[in-house]
Amino acid sequence: MGPLALKLDERFTSADYVTWDGDEQWELIRGVPYDMKETSLYEQN
């Protein structure tokens, strides 16, 4: 997936989304990609 390496003000479409490779899950909200990695408030190291 490439958005992290791109300009922060760039917007994406669902057509862009389907071209991203990898096992990561992303959600587009108004064209901004958000990493949907599962996290927990109770994560232990």
C-alpha distance matrix in Angstrom:
0.0 3.7 6.3 7.8 8.9 10.3 13.7 14.4 16.6 14.3 14.3 12.2 13.8 13.5 13.4 10.2 8.8 10.2 8.5 4.8 5.4 6.3 9.0 7.9 9.8 9.3 12.4 13.1 16.4 18.0 14.8 13.4 10.4 11.7 10.5 13.0 13.5 17.2 19.5 23.2 25.8 27.8 25.5 27.7 27.1
3.7 0.0 3.8 5.6 5.7 6.7 10.3 11.6 13.8 11.6 12.4 11.0 13.4 14.2 13.9 10.2 10.0 12.1 10.0 7.1 8.7 10.0 12.7 11.1 12.6 11.3 13.7 13.5 16.4 17.4 13.9 12.5 10.2 12.2 11.8 14.9 15.7 19.5 21.3 24.9 27.1 29.3 27.1 29.3 28.5
6.3 3.8 0.0 3.8 5.3 5.0 7.7 8.2 10.4 8.5 9.3 8.7 11.7 13.1 13.6 10.0 9.7 12.8 11.6 9.0 11.3 12.4 14.4 12.0 12.5 10.2 11.8 11.1 13.4 14.2 10.9 9.0 7.2 9.6 10.2 13.6 15.0 18.7 20.2 23.8 25.6 28.2 26.4 28.8 28.3
7.8 5.6 3.8 0.0 3.8 5.5 7.9 7.9 11.1 10.4 11.9 12.0 15.2 16.5 17.3 13.7 13.1 16.0 14.8 11.7 13.2 13.3 14.9 12.2 13.3 11.4 13.3 13.2 15.1 16.3 13.4 10.7 8.8 9.8 9.7 13.5 14.1 17.7 18.6 22.1 23.6 26.1 24.1 26.3 25.5
8.9 5.7 5.3 3.8 0.0 3.8 6.9 8.5 11.6 10.8 13.1 13.3 16.6 18.3 18.4 14.6 14.8 17.4 15.5 12.8 14.1 14.7 17.1 14.9 16.4 14.7 16.7 16.1 18.1 18.7 15.5 13.3 11.9 13.5 13.5 17.1 17.6 21.3 22.1 25.5 27.1 29.4 27.2 29.1 28.0
10.3 6.7 5.0 5.5 3.8 0.0 3.8 6.3 8.6 7.3 10.0 10.8 14.3 16.6 16.6 12.9 13.8 16.8 15.0 13.0 15.3 16.6 18.9 16.7 17.5 15.1 16.3 14.9 16.6 16.4 13.1 11.5 11.1 13.5 14.5 18.1 19.3 23.0 24.0 27.4 28.7 31.4 29.5 31.8 30.9
13.7 10.3 7.7 7.9 6.9 3.8 0.0 3.8 5.5 5.5 9.0 11.2 14.9 17.8 18.1 14.7 15.9 19.2 17.8 16.1 18.6 19.9 22.0 19.4 19.7 16.8 17.4 15.5 16.2 15.5 12.7 11.0 11.8 14.2 15.9 19.6 21.1 24.5 25.2 28.4 29.3 32.2 30.7 33.0 32.3
14.4 11.6 8.2 7.9 8.5 6.3 3.8 0.0 3.8 5.6 8.4 11.0 14.7 17.5 18.6 15.4 15.9 19.5 18.8 16.9 19.5 20.3 21.8 18.7 18.5 15.4 15.5 13.6 13.8 13.3 11.1 8.7 9.9 11.8 13.9 17.5 19.2 22.4 22.8 25.7 26.4 29.6 28.3 30.8 30.5
16.6 13.8 10.4 11.1 11.6 8.6 5.5 3.8 0.0 3.8 6.5 10.0 13.5 16.8 17.9 15.2 16.3 19.9 19.5 18.2 21.2 22.5 24.1 21.0 20.3 16.9 16.2 13.6 13.1 11.6 9.7 8.4 10.9 13.3 16.1 19.4 21.6 24.7 25.3 28.1 28.8 32.1 31.1 33.9 33.7
14.3 11.6 8.5 10.4 10.8 7.3 5.5 5.6 3.8 0.0 3.8 6.8 10.4 13.7 14.4 11.7 13.2 16.7 16.1 15.2 18.5 20.3 22.1 19.4 18.8 15.4 14.9 12.1 12.4 10.9 8.0 7.7 9.7 12.9 15.6 18.8 21.2 24.5 25.6 28.7 29.8 33.0 31.9 34.7 34.5
14.3 12.4 9.3 11.9 13.1 10.0 9.0 8.4 6.5 3.8 0.0 3.8 7.1 10.5 11.7 9.6 10.9 14.4 14.6 14.2 17.7 19.6 21.1 18.5 17.2 13.6 12.4 9.2 9.5 7.7 4.5 5.6 8.2 11.7 14.7 17.3 20.2 23.4 24.8 27.9 29.2 32.5 31.6 34.6 34.8
12.2 11.0 8.7 12.0 13.3 10.8 11.2 11.0 10.0 6.8 3.8 0.0 3.8 7.0 8.0 6.0 7.3 10.7 11.1 11.0 14.7 16.9 18.5 16.2 14.9 11.5 10.6 7.5 9.2 8.2 4.5 6.4 7.4 11.2 13.7 16.0 18.9 22.2 24.1 27.4 29.1 32.2 31.2 34.2 34.5
13.8 13.4 11.7 15.2 16.6 14.3 14.9 14.7 13.5 10.4 7.1 3.8 0.0 3.8 5.2 5.2 6.4 9.0 10.3 11.3 15.0 17.4 18.7 16.9 15.1 12.1 10.7 7.7 9.6 8.6 5.9 8.8 9.5 12.9 15.3 16.8 20.0 22.9 25.3 28.5 30.4 33.5 32.6 35.8 36.3
13.5 14.2 13.1 16.5 18.3 16.6 17.8 17.5 16.8 13.7 10.5 7.0 3.8 0.0 3.8 5.3 4.8 6.4 8.9 10.2 13.5 15.8 16.8 15.4 13.3 10.9 9.7 7.7 10.3 10.4 8.4 10.8 10.3 13.1 14.9 15.7 18.9 21.6 24.4 27.5 29.8 32.6 31.8 35.0 35.7
13.4 13.9 13.6 17.3 18.4 16.6 18.1 18.6 17.9 14.4 11.7 8.0 5.2 3.8 0.0 3.8 5.4 5.6 7.0 9.5 12.8 15.8 17.5 16.7 15.3 13.3 12.9 11.1 13.8 13.5 10.9 13.3 12.8 15.9 17.3 18.5 21.2 24.2 27.1 30.4 32.8 35.5 34.3 37.4 37.8
10.2 10.2 10.0 13.7 14.6 12.9 14.7 15.4 15.2 11.7 9.6 6.0 5.2 5.3 3.8 0.0 3.8 5.6 5.5 6.9 10.6 13.6 15.7 14.6 13.8 11.6 11.9 10.1 13.1 13.1 9.8 11.3 10.5 13.8 15.0 16.8 19.3 22.6 25.2 28.7 31.1 33.7 32.3 35.2 35.3
8.8 10.0 9.7 13.1 14.8 13.8 15.9 15.9 16.3 13.2 10.9 7.3 6.4 4.8 5.4 3.8 0.0 3.8 5.4 5.5 8.9 11.2 12.6 11.4 10.2 8.2 8.8 8.0 11.6 12.6 9.8 10.6 8.7 11.4 12.2 13.5 16.0 19.1 21.9 25.4 27.9 30.5 29.1 32.0 32.4
10.2 12.1 12.8 16.0 17.4 16.8 19.2 19.5 19.9 16.7 14.4 10.7 9.0 6.4 5.6 5.6 3.8 0.0 3.8 5.6 8.1 10.8 12.2 12.1 11.2 10.4 11.4 11.3 14.8 15.9 13.3 14.4 12.4 14.6 14.8 15.5 17.6 20.5 23.7 27.1 30.0 32.2 30.8 33.6 33.9
8.5 10.0 11.6 14.8 15.5 15.0 17.8 18.8 19.5 16.1 14.6 11.1 10.3 8.9 7.0 5.5 5.4 3.8 0.0 3.8 6.4 9.9 12.4 12.6 12.8 12.1 13.7 13.4 17.0 17.7 14.6 15.4 13.3 15.8 15.8 17.1 18.8 22.1 25.1 28.7 31.5 33.6 31.8 34.4 34.3
4.8 7.1 9.0 11.7 12.8 13.0 16.1 16.9 18.2 15.2 14.2 11.0 11.3 10.2 9.5 6.9 5.5 5.6 3.8 0.0 3.8 6.8 9.5 9.2 10.0 9.5 11.9 12.3 16.0 17.3 14.1 13.9 11.2 13.2 12.6 14.3 15.6 19.0 21.8 25.5 28.2 30.3 28.3 30.8 30.6
5.4 8.7 11.3 13.2 14.1 15.3 18.6 19.5 21.2 18.5 17.7 14.7 15.0 13.5 12.8 10.6 8.9 8.1 6.4 3.8 0.0 3.8 7.0 8.1 10.0 10.9 14.0 15.1 18.8 20.6 17.6 17.0 13.8 15.1 13.5 14.8 15.2 18.4 21.4 25.0 28.1 29.7 27.4 29.6 29.1
6.3 10.0 12.4 13.3 14.7 16.6 19.9 20.3 22.5 20.3 19.6 16.9 17.4 15.8 15.8 13.6 11.2 10.8 9.9 6.8 3.8 0.0 3.8 5.6 8.5 10.4 13.9 15.9 19.5 21.8 19.1 17.9 14.4 14.6 12.2 13.1 12.7 15.7 18.6 22.2 25.3 26.7 24.2 26.2 25.7
9.0 12.7 14.4 14.9 17.1 18.9 22.0 21.8 24.1 22.1 21.1 18.5 18.7 16.8 17.5 15.7 12.6 12.2 12.4 9.5 7.0 3.8 0.0 3.8 6.6 9.6 13.1 15.9 19.3 22.1 19.9 18.5 14.8 14.2 11.3 11.1 10.3 12.8 15.9 19.3 22.7 23.8 21.5 23.6 23.4
7.9 11.1 12.0 12.2 14.9 16.7 19.4 18.7 21.0 19.4 18.5 16.2 16.9 15.4 16.7 14.6 11.4 12.1 12.6 9.2 8.1 5.6 3.8 0.0 3.8 6.5 10.2 13.0 16.2 19.1 17.1 15.3 11.5 10.5 7.5 7.7 7.2 10.3 13.3 16.9 20.0 21.6 19.5 21.9 22.0
9.8 12.6 12.5 13.3 16.4 17.5 19.7 18.5 20.3 18.8 17.2 14.9 15.1 13.3 15.3 13.8 10.2 11.2 12.8 10.0 10.0 8.5 6.6 3.8 0.0 3.8 6.9 10.2 13.3 16.5 15.0 13.4 9.8 8.6 6.3 5.3 6.6 9.4 12.6 16.1 19.1 21.1 19.6 22.5 23.1
9.3 11.3 10.2 11.4 14.7 15.1 16.8 15.4 16.9 15.4 13.6 11.5 12.1 10.9 13.3 11.6 8.2 10.4 12.1 9.5 10.9 10.4 9.6 6.5 3.8 0.0 3.8 6.6 9.7 12.8 11.3 9.7 6.1 5.4 4.7 5.3 8.0 11.1 13.8 17.2 19.7 22.3 21.0 24.1 24.8
12.4 13.7 11.8 13.3 16.7 16.3 17.4 15.5 16.2 14.9 12.4 10.6 10.7 9.7 12.9 11.9 8.8 11.4 13.7 11.9 14.0 13.9 13.1 10.2 6.9 3.8 0.0 3.8 6.4 9.8 9.1 8.0 5.6 5.2 6.6 6.6 10.2 12.6 15.0 18.0 20.2 23.0 22.4 25.8 26.8
13.1 13.5 11.1 13.2 16.1 14.9 15.5 13.6 13.6 12.1 9.2 7.5 7.7 7.7 11.1 10.1 8.0 11.3 13.4 12.3 15.1 15.9 15.9 13.0 10.2 6.6 3.8 0.0 3.8 6.3 5.4 5.3 4.6 6.3 9.1 10.0 13.6 16.1 18.2 21.2 22.9 26.1 25.5 28.9 29.8
16.4 16.4 13.4 15.1 18.1 16.6 16.2 13.8 13.1 12.4 9.5 9.2 9.6 10.3 13.8 13.1 11.6 14.8 17.0 16.0 18.8 19.5 19.3 16.2 13.3 9.7 6.4 3.8 0.0 3.8 5.3 5.2 6.6 7.5 11.0 11.7 15.4 17.5 19.0 21.6 22.8 26.2 26.1 29.6 30.8
18.0 17.4 14.2 16.3 18.7 16.4 15.5 13.3 11.6 10.9 7.7 8.2 8.6 10.4 13.5 13.1 12.6 15.9 17.7 17.3 20.6 21.8 22.1 19.1 16.5 12.8 9.8 6.3 3.8 0.0 3.8 5.6 8.5 10.5 14.1 15.3 18.9 21.2 22.6 25.2 26.2 29.7 29.6 33.1 34.1
14.8 13.9 10.9 13.4 15.5 13.1 12.7 11.1 9.7 8.0 4.5 4.5 5.9 8.4 10.9 9.8 9.8 13.3 14.6 14.1 17.6 19.1 19.9 17.1 15.0 11.3 9.1 5.4 5.3 3.8 0.0 3.8 6.5 9.6 12.9 14.8 18.1 20.9 22.6 25.5 26.8 30.2 29.6 32.9 33.6
13.4 12.5 9.0 10.7 13.3 11.5 11.0 8.7 8.4 7.7 5.6 6.4 8.8 10.8 13.3 11.3 10.6 14.4 15.4 13.9 17.0 17.9 18.5 15.3 13.4 9.7 8.0 5.3 5.2 5.6 3.8 0.0 3.8 6.5 10.0 12.4 15.5 18.3 19.6 22.5 23.7 27.1 26.4 29.6 30.2
10.4 10.2 7.2 8.8 11.9 11.1 11.8 9.9 10.9 9.7 8.2 7.4 9.5 10.3 12.8 10.5 8.7 12.4 13.3 11.2 13.8 14.4 14.8 11.5 9.8 6.1 5.6 4.6 6.6 8.5 6.5 3.8 0.0 3.8 6.6 9.2 12.1 15.2 16.9 20.1 21.7 24.8 23.8 26.9 27.4
11.7 12.2 9.6 9.8 13.5 13.5 14.2 11.8 13.3 12.9 11.7 11.2 12.9 13.1 15.9 13.8 11.4 14.6 15.8 13.2 15.1 14.6 14.2 10.5 8.6 5.4 5.2 6.3 7.5 10.5 9.6 6.5 3.8 0.0 3.8 6.1 9.0 11.9 13.2 16.3 17.9 21.0 20.2 23.4 24.1
10.5 11.8 10.2 9.7 13.5 14.5 15.9 13.9 16.1 15.6 14.7 13.7 15.3 14.9 17.3 15.0 12.2 14.8 15.8 12.6 13.5 12.2 11.3 7.5 6.3 4.7 6.6 9.1 11.0 14.1 12.9 10.0 6.6 3.8 0.0 3.8 5.6 9.0 10.6 14.1 16.2 18.9 17.5 20.6 21.1
13.0 14.9 13.6 13.5 17.1 18.1 19.6 17.5 19.4 18.8 17.3 16.0 16.8 15.7 18.5 16.8 13.5 15.5 17.1 14.3 14.8 13.1 11.1 7.7 5.3 5.3 6.6 10.0 11.7 15.3 14.8 12.4 9.2 6.1 3.8 0.0 3.8 6.2 8.6 12.0 14.5 17.0 16.0 19.3 20.4
13.5 15.7 15.0 14.1 17.6 19.3 21.1 19.2 21.6 21.2 20.2 18.9 20.0 18.9 21.2 19.3 16.0 17.6 18.8 15.6 15.2 12.7 10.3 7.2 6.6 8.0 10.2 13.6 15.4 18.9 18.1 15.5 12.1 9.0 5.6 3.8 0.0 3.8 6.3 9.9 12.9 14.8 13.2 16.2 17.0
17.2 19.5 18.7 17.7 21.3 23.0 24.5 22.4 24.7 24.5 23.4 22.2 22.9 21.6 24.2 22.6 19.1 20.5 22.1 19.0 18.4 15.7 12.8 10.3 9.4 11.1 12.6 16.1 17.5 21.2 20.9 18.3 15.2 11.9 9.0 6.2 3.8 0.0 3.8 6.8 10.3 11.8 10.6 13.8 15.4
19.5 21.3 20.2 18.6 22.1 24.0 25.2 22.8 25.3 25.6 24.8 24.1 25.3 24.4 27.1 25.2 21.9 23.7 25.1 21.8 21.4 18.6 15.9 13.3 12.6 13.8 15.0 18.2 19.0 22.6 22.6 19.6 16.9 13.2 10.6 8.6 6.3 3.8 0.0 3.7 6.8 8.6 7.4 10.9 12.7
23.2 24.9 23.8 22.1 25.5 27.4 28.4 25.7 28.1 28.7 27.9 27.4 28.5 27.5 30.4 28.7 25.4 27.1 28.7 25.5 25.0 22.2 19.3 16.9 16.1 17.2 18.0 21.2 21.6 25.2 25.5 22.5 20.1 16.3 14.1 12.0 9.9 6.8 3.7 0.0 3.8 5.1 5.3 9.1 11.7
25.8 27.1 25.6 23.6 27.1 28.7 29.3 26.4 28.8 29.8 29.2 29.1 30.4 29.8 32.8 31.1 27.9 30.0 31.5 28.2 28.1 25.3 22.7 20.0 19.1 19.7 20.2 22.9 22.8 26.2 26.8 23.7 21.7 17.9 16.2 14.5 12.9 10.3 6.8 3.8 0.0 3.8 5.8 9.1 12.0
27.8 29.3 28.2 26.1 29.4 31.4 32.2 29.6 32.1 33.0 32.5 32.2 33.5 32.6 35.5 33.7 30.5 32.2 33.6 30.3 29.7 26.7 23.8 21.6 21.1 22.3 23.0 26.1 26.2 29.7 30.2 27.1 24.8 21.0 18.9 17.0 14.8 11.8 8.6 5.1 3.8 0.0 3.8 6.3 9.8
25.5 27.1 26.4 24.1 27.2 29.5 30.7 28.3 31.1 31.9 31.6 31.2 32.6 31.8 34.3 32.3 29.1 30.8 31.8 28.3 27.4 24.2 21.5 19.5 19.6 21.0 22.4 25.5 26.1 29.6 29.6 26.4 23.8 20.2 17.5 16.0 13.2 10.6 7.4 5.3 5.8 3.8 0.0 3.8 6.7
27.7 29.3 28.8 26.3 29.1 31.8 33.0 30.8 33.9 34.7 34.6 34.2 35.8 35.0 37.4 35.2 32.0 33.6 34.4 30.8 29.6 26.2 23.6 21.9 22.5 24.1 25.8 28.9 29.6 33.1 32.9 29.6 26.9 23.4 20.6 19.3 16.2 13.8 10.9 9.1 9.1 6.3 3.8 0.0 3.8
27.1 28.5 28.3 25.5 28.0 30.9 32.3 30.5 33.7 34.5 34.8 34.5 36.3 35.7 37.8 35.3 32.4 33.9 34.3 30.6 29.1 25.7 23.4 22.0 23.1 24.8 26.8 29.8 30.8 34.1 33.6 30.2 27.4 24.1 21.1 20.4 17.0 15.4 12.7 11.7 12.0 9.8 6.7 3.8 0.0
